[in-house]
Amino acid sequence: MSQRLLVIPDGLAEPWSGRGLPTTLASTRPMALDAICRRGAVRRVATTPEGLHPGSEAGLPLLLGWTPSGPVSRGRVDAAAHGLREPPGAVVHRVDVRHDDGRPWPELAEVAFRLLEGSVGEEALHVQRLHGHRMLVFGHTEPVLPHRRDLAEWGAHEGVAGADDPDDVPRLQLWPDGETPMPVLDEKTVVVCAPRSTMAGVARLMGAETVHPRGATGRPGTDVAAKARAATALLRDGTPTVVVHVGSPDEAAHDHDPQAKRLELQKIDRDLLAPLAALALDLGATVAVCPDHGTDPRTGKHSGDPVPAVVWGPGIPRSGPDRMTEESVAGEPVVAGAWDVG
Ligand SMILES: [Zn+2]
C-alpha cells in the first residue's frame, strides 16, 4: 500500500443553505487544493456521527479510524493532550469559564479554579488548570460547580475587569465524561499538531505518535510551514501514514473573523498543501484533505453537515466536481471516512 497523507484543516467547512454569502472555501482560490481536486475524487464525508454534537472530539477520532457511538470525553482527551493520567476509576470533566454569551473568559480562570478547588469537597481527587479558560476535574462523581454569583463576586473582589457587570454574569460549562477514543493505531501513524491540542490528545489515546513542530500553536498565525517540514521529513523517512492537523480555521471562525479564516486557508494552501502535494506525487503517496466539521465564522458555531473533502493518489479515479466547496459537493455522495473514494 502506498504511503498516506491526511491534512485536517479544523472547522474549515461551513453550513451552506443554497443562498446567502459564499463560504470560506467558495470565496478563496486555493491553487494547490484546486489542483488536487482537479485530479482526485471530490465528495462529502460524514465526520459527525448521527446524534452527536459536531466538534473535534468526535470528528478527529472518526477521521483517524475510530467512530464514537456516544459523546467523547473532552476531559479525557485534554488530560491525554497534557500528559496527565487520571487515577483509576476516576471520572474526568472539563470545566470552562465563560461570559454569559458563551465567549471564553480566561481572565476569570484563576478565580474559578480556586473556587472550584474549594467547592468540589472531599469527593474530589484533583482540579487542574489548563491554558486559557479551561480546567480539568478528576473525581469520583460529577463535580458540584460554584454558583455564578459567587464567581462574579470573587472575580470583582480580585479586580477582574467586567466581573461585576450585572448583565454579564460568568458561567461555568461542564463537559460531561464520555467515551475514550480506542487505541486502534500504532507508531505507523504519526500526527503533526500543536502541543496540548485536542488533536494531540486524540492521537495519543488512539495510539499514534505525535510530533509538535516549534511555532505550531493551533491559533491564527500558527507556523504552517513548520508542520509541512515535519510532514516532509516523516514521509521521506517512509512513515506509512502522516496526519497534519491545523487548528487555525476553527479558531478564526470562533473569533467571528471570516477574513482571518480565509487568510488561514490561503496559508495552508501555499505553505502546506503546495509542497506536500509535490512531494506526494514524487513518492506516489495518497493525499486526503478533509475538515473534521464545519465552523461558521458568522455565528462562531460548529456544524455537523457532511464536509467537502478530496482524496487523490495512485489508482484513485478522478471524480466529482473540480473544486472542493460546500455548494459544488451538495449533490455528491456522502462517504464515511477521509480515504473512502465513494
Ligand atoms: Zn471549534
Residues whose N, C-alpha, C, O or C-beta is under 5 A from the ligand:
A	BS01	ZN	D250
